[in-house]
């Protein structure tokens, strides 16, 4: 039976709240999630909170442990390498296919997201816009491709935030995004595929250094 709309809304609110705090780093890797405190913050029972935390575990952002409850998954070089290696295997070809299939409306949407990225948003806004921009480039592909890559981008988001912290990284990303968009909007799929792969690989290499691998 489908949950009543009010309960579903509460679950979604709890999910978005905790997810946002994890992705922003406000809740640190390894930190426990206090269900009582979260329920009190939202003014709800623990039932929608537990469901929301279960969804976040499925997303790969939380781990559950007997007698300990939920904790934020640690950030490791091995996990980053796995996530970005999977992106490398799928995303360049998907983004190139997106360039071939994109409609005028989809091109306009990607252009809008890039303009917002280039307008010097806050760090938190930049991370969200970065993900939205990349998703827009492969959005014209099939539903399964979009679901797989969106899941990888959720998992990657904490690492993207780490990657962009050093001085100069945001400027480099801005330049790479502009070149990628211009090739994509022009339908130059081979160039799009190469630029996407280079962009992901450079980020992964930087992260390996930051994470001590």
C-alpha positions in Angstrom: 0.0 0.0 0.0 1.3 3.4 -0.9 2.1 5.6 2.1 -0.2 8.6 2.7 0.9 11.8 1.1 1.6 13.5 4.4 3.9 10.6 5.6 5.6 10.5 2.2 6.3 14.3 2.4 7.8 13.9 5.9 10.0 11.1 4.7 11.1 13.2 1.8 11.8 16.2 4.1 14.0 14.1 6.4 15.8 12.5 3.4 16.6 15.9 1.8 17.7 17.4 5.1 20.1 14.7 6.0 21.3 14.2 2.5 22.1 17.9 2.2 24.0 17.9 5.4 26.1 14.9 4.4 26.9 16.2 1.0 27.8 19.7 2.3 30.1 18.1 4.9 28.0 19.5 7.8 27.7 15.9 9.0 31.2 14.6 8.8 32.2 11.1 7.5 32.0 8.6 10.3 29.5 10.7 12.3 26.5 9.0 13.8 23.0 10.0 12.8 20.9 10.7 15.9 17.3 9.7 15.0 15.8 11.3 18.1 17.5 14.6 17.4 16.5 14.5 13.7 12.9 13.7 14.6 12.8 16.5 17.1 14.3 19.0 14.5 11.6 18.0 12.0 8.8 17.8 14.6 7.9 14.3 13.5 7.9 10.7 14.8 10.9 8.5 14.2 9.0 6.4 11.6 9.5 8.7 8.6 13.1 9.4 9.9 13.9 5.7 9.8 12.6 5.3 6.3 14.6 8.3 5.1 17.7 6.9 6.6 17.1 3.6 4.9 16.9 5.4 1.6 20.2 7.2 2.3 21.8 3.8 3.1 20.5 2.6 -0.3 22.1 5.7 -1.9 25.4 4.6 -0.4 25.8 7.7 1.9 25.0 5.9 5.2 25.9 2.5 6.8 23.9 0.8 9.5 25.5 -1.2 12.3 23.8 -3.3 15.0 23.6 -1.4 18.3 25.1 1.7 16.7 22.4 2.7 14.2 23.4 4.8 11.1 26.7 6.5 10.5 27.9 8.5 7.5 30.1 6.4 5.3 33.8 7.4 5.4 35.5 9.0 2.4 38.3 6.8 1.1 40.7 6.7 -1.8 39.4 3.3 -2.8 35.8 4.4 -2.9 36.6 7.6 -4.9 38.6 5.5 -7.4 35.8 3.1 -7.8 33.2 5.8 -8.3 35.2 7.9 -10.8 36.4 4.8 -12.6 32.7 3.8 -13.1 32.0 7.3 -14.3 34.8 7.0 -16.8 33.4 3.8 -18.2 29.9 5.1 -18.7 29.7 8.9 -18.7 31.9 10.0 -21.7 29.9 7.9 -24.1 26.6 8.9 -22.6 27.5 12.6 -22.7 28.5 12.2 -26.4 25.2 10.5 -27.1 23.5 13.4 -25.3 25.2 15.8 -27.7 23.8 13.8 -30.7 20.2 13.6 -29.3 19.7 16.9 -27.5 16.7 19.0 -28.3 16.8 22.8 -28.4 15.1 22.9 -25.0 17.7 20.6 -23.6 20.5 22.7 -25.0 18.9 25.8 -23.5 18.6 24.1 -20.1 22.3 23.1 -20.1 23.2 26.6 -21.1 21.2 28.1 -18.2 23.0 25.8 -15.7 26.4 26.6 -17.1 25.6 30.4 -16.8 24.7 29.9 -13.2 27.9 28.0 -12.6 29.9 30.8 -14.2 28.2 33.4 -12.1 30.4 32.6 -9.0 27.8 30.9 -6.8 28.5 29.9 -3.2 30.5 26.7 -2.7 27.4 24.7 -1.8 25.5 26.1 -4.8 28.4 25.3 -7.1 28.5 21.7 -6.0 24.7 21.3 -6.7 25.0 23.1 -10.0 28.0 21.1 -11.0 26.0 17.9 -10.6 22.9 19.4 -12.4 25.1 20.5 -15.3 26.6 17.1 -15.9 23.2 15.4 -15.6 21.8 17.8 -18.2 24.5 16.7 -20.7 23.5 13.0 -20.7 19.8 13.6 -19.9 18.8 13.0 -23.6 20.0 9.3 -23.1 17.8 6.5 -21.9 16.2 6.2 -18.4 18.5 3.4 -17.2 21.6 5.4 -18.2 20.3 8.4 -16.4 19.5 6.5 -13.3 22.9 4.8 -13.1 24.8 8.0 -13.7 22.7 10.0 -11.3 23.4 7.5 -8.6 27.2 7.8 -9.3 27.0 11.6 -9.2 25.3 11.4 -5.8 28.1 9.2 -4.5 30.7 11.5 -6.1 29.3 14.7 -4.8 31.2 14.7 -1.4 34.4 14.0 -3.4 33.7 16.8 -5.9 33.4 19.2 -2.9 36.7 18.0 -1.6 38.3 18.4 -5.1 37.1 22.0 -5.5 38.5 23.2 -2.1 42.1 24.0 -3.2 42.6 27.4 -4.7 42.3 27.5 -8.5 40.3 24.3 -8.9 37.0 26.1 -9.5 38.6 28.3 -12.2 39.9 25.1 -13.9 36.6 23.4 -13.7 34.8 26.5 -15.1 37.2 26.4 -18.1 36.7 22.7 -18.6 32.9 23.0 -18.4 32.8 25.8 -20.9 34.9 23.8 -23.5 32.8 20.7 -22.9 29.5 22.6 -23.3 30.6 24.3 -26.5 31.5 21.0 -28.0 28.3 19.4 -26.7 25.9 22.2 -28.0 27.7 22.0 -31.3 27.0 18.3 -31.6 30.7 17.4 -31.8 30.3 14.0 -30.1 33.8 12.7 -30.5 35.2 15.9 -28.9 32.6 15.7 -26.1 33.6 12.1 -25.3 37.3 13.0 -25.1 36.7 16.1 -23.0 34.4 14.4 -20.6 36.9 11.6 -20.0 39.7 14.1 -19.5 37.6 16.1 -17.0 36.6 13.0 -14.9 40.2 11.6 -15.0 41.8 14.9 -13.9 39.4 15.1 -11.0 40.1 11.5 -10.0 43.9 12.0 -10.2 43.6 15.1 -8.0 41.5 13.2 -5.5 44.0 10.4 -5.3 46.6 12.9 -4.2 44.3 14.6 -1.7 43.4 11.2 -0.2 47.0 10.0 0.0 46.9 7.4 -2.7 
